[in-house]
Every structure is written in C-alpha cells, then in structure tokens.
C-alpha cells in the first residue's frame, strides 16, 4: 500500500494531524472498501473514502470534510442522528436542508 495519497499529502501540508493505518491492499479484489474495513477491523459505516477535488474554490469542497473530521462523525452518522432526533423519524427535511 502506498505511504501517501493526494489526500494525506494535502492534510499534512495543511498541518492536520493524522495517523496512517496500513493493510494489505489488493486492487483486483472485489469491494475494495469492504476489504479495507475488514482488514482494519473498522465498521464499514465508519470508513470514509476521501476524494480530493481540484476546482476554483477547493476550500468549498474540503470544508465539509474538515467539519466531519472535527465532529468525529461520518456524513451518514450525521444524517442518522438528525433522522432520530430533529427530523423525528422522517427523511422529508433532507430535501430542504441538503438541496443544492
């Protein structure tokens, strides 16, 4: 497995503390994300794939990732939290709150 990715390099450059967790990587394996979760003994819902976006306004794309890291919740966990609390068991508010 590579020791760095564009995402880890960007985080290091920005001074963000991080810990690399290595595992045996097989690019031909089916369901690579599930393989990573199994190898790292992490619940798949907690494993987040980071995509680096090159655009005119990179901070706009990176800000939600930074906020998720600071909160310690994945976007899916945040949605479930809202579903079980302020949304009172319905997904209808997602259309207003997450519309582009």
C-alpha positions as CSV (number, residue, x, y, z in Angstrom):
1,X,0.0,0.0,0.0
2,X,1.2,3.5,-0.8
3,X,2.5,5.5,2.2
4,X,0.7,8.6,1.0
5,X,-2.2,9.7,-1.2
6,X,-3.1,13.1,-2.6
7,X,-5.5,13.4,0.4
8,X,-2.9,12.6,3.0
9,X,-0.3,14.9,1.4
10,X,-2.8,17.8,1.4
11,X,-3.7,17.1,5.1
12,X,0.0,17.0,6.1
13,X,0.7,20.2,4.1
14,X,-2.2,21.9,6.0
15,X,-0.8,20.8,9.3
16,X,-3.6,18.4,10.1
17,X,-2.5,15.6,12.5
18,X,-3.2,12.1,11.1
19,X,-2.3,8.5,11.6
20,X,-1.9,6.1,8.7
21,X,-3.4,2.7,9.2
22,X,-1.8,0.2,6.8
23,X,-3.3,-3.0,5.5
24,X,-2.6,-5.4,2.6
25,X,-4.1,-3.8,-0.5
26,X,-5.2,-5.9,-3.5
27,X,-6.5,-3.6,-6.2
28,X,-8.1,-6.5,-8.0
29,X,-10.1,-7.6,-5.0
30,X,-13.9,-7.1,-5.2
31,X,-15.4,-4.5,-2.9
32,X,-12.1,-2.8,-2.0
33,X,-13.7,-0.6,0.6
34,X,-15.2,-3.5,2.4
35,X,-11.8,-5.3,2.2
36,X,-10.2,-2.2,3.9
37,X,-12.9,-2.1,6.6
38,X,-12.3,-5.8,7.3
39,X,-8.5,-5.6,7.3
40,X,-8.6,-2.5,9.6
41,X,-11.3,-4.0,11.8
42,X,-13.4,-0.9,11.4
43,X,-17.2,-0.9,10.9
44,X,-17.8,-0.1,7.2
45,X,-20.0,2.8,8.1
46,X,-17.1,4.5,9.9
47,X,-14.7,4.1,7.0
48,X,-14.7,7.2,4.9
49,X,-13.3,7.4,1.4
50,X,-11.8,10.9,0.8
51,X,-12.0,12.4,-2.6
52,X,-9.8,15.4,-3.4
53,X,-11.4,17.9,-5.7
54,X,-9.5,20.3,-7.9
55,X,-11.6,23.3,-8.6
56,X,-11.5,27.0,-8.5
57,X,-12.6,27.0,-4.9
58,X,-11.1,24.0,-3.2
59,X,-11.9,25.1,0.4
60,X,-15.5,25.0,-0.5
61,X,-15.2,21.3,-1.2
62,X,-12.8,20.5,1.7
63,X,-14.7,22.4,4.4
64,X,-17.4,19.7,4.8
65,X,-14.7,17.1,5.2
66,X,-12.8,19.2,7.8
67,X,-16.1,19.7,9.7
68,X,-16.9,16.0,9.7
69,X,-13.4,15.2,11.0
70,X,-13.7,17.8,13.7
71,X,-17.1,16.4,14.8
72,X,-15.9,12.8,14.6
73,X,-19.0,11.7,12.7
74,X,-19.3,10.5,9.1
75,X,-21.9,12.2,7.0
76,X,-24.1,9.1,7.2
77,X,-23.9,9.2,11.0
78,X,-24.9,12.9,11.0
79,X,-27.9,12.1,8.8
80,X,-28.9,9.2,11.1
81,X,-28.6,11.5,14.1
82,X,-30.9,14.0,12.6
83,X,-33.3,11.3,11.5
84,X,-33.5,10.0,15.0
85,X,-33.8,13.4,16.7
86,X,-34.9,16.7,15.0
87,X,-36.3,15.0,11.9
88,X,-38.5,12.8,14.2
89,X,-38.1,9.6,12.1
90,X,-38.8,11.1,8.6
91,X,-36.4,11.9,5.7
92,X,-38.6,14.7,4.3
93,X,-36.4,17.5,5.8
94,X,-33.4,16.3,3.8
95,X,-34.8,17.7,0.6
96,X,-34.7,21.3,2.0
97,X,-31.6,21.0,4.1
98,X,-29.4,19.4,1.5
99,X,-30.7,20.9,-1.7
100,X,-28.1,22.5,-4.0
